[in-house]
């Protein structure tokens, strides 16, 4: 295999999976880079094969380059998927009552959607201009979500009956099951702490959105996050004091706020997808 | 600040001296750091493209050796980000210096 074929193979690995126009633009750019670097190495007295090896070593792993390129150039696709998944989880909240007798399925589906949406939100909000607290807030939400799901699942498996439904189902289900007649156990205690962490993460994110988030509908999203976060914290306090009325009322508050939150997130992701450039030729010509 | 974070700062700084293409940006960073900042050049382009998407730099094409080449230049927002990143880097390096000198943080 000659040097050019070997470089073409590197290029092909580095750009695999990217849309054609972007792939073509990156290949041209990297080919120009390769030619310059190769000429420089030859100028230093290296043989063609040595110069080629030195340039590929400087470029690094094609797989690492591909991962980084995909993270940048497939953002539009990810935001569109995030909008779809957010819409699905919005519907899931609305029709949650239908899942009342399949809480495990309901939870696993909700967790899958939730994690994808949160990771997309992290990608959307994290930029050199935003506070590092964005990452902290989203990690708190994710840990809280996973903790609530894990201990909620433990609750189901251990016949505690209610934890998952309290976290994710709608208030109609809560009211029907009237679930808080059982003693407070370790599972419920950790579940409550997880929900507090989840709610605190949303509150922190709402606080950050008030300062420097480069997104549209910021005020509306922030309000829904605040109410949602407060609802979650209130719900977990309800669990700890074993008060069904508090749990149901807070469940109602956070469900309504959650509906608005998901709706605004759909709009934000759609907007972000539209703004993410997939057109590599938007630069001007000098 | 990790090296990934500082790569953004270094790119913006190099471009503050004037428009340039990827290879020259990489070369400038390596030469001016006496080869100490020896990053893999393949990862330069995703960072450049990300900065372009964020509006920190913009692209124009220029003919060179019979082919069109992508050049990058700093935007107004990019200049503001450069100032912000430089301040952050100054604070960070001063804090590390303080620790290494055994001084009390102010």
Interface residues (C-beta under 8 A of the other chain):
Chain A: X14 X25 X26 X28 X29 X30 X32 X33 X36 X37 X58 X59 X60 X61 X62 X64 X65 X68 X69 X71 X72 X73 X75 X127 X128 X129 X276 X277 X282 X283 X284 X285 X286
Chain B: X5 X8 X21 X22 X23 X26 X40 X41 X42 X43 X45 X46 X47 X49 X50 X52 X53 X54 X56 X58 X59 X60 X61 X62 X64 X67 X68 X69 X70 X71 X81 X84 X85
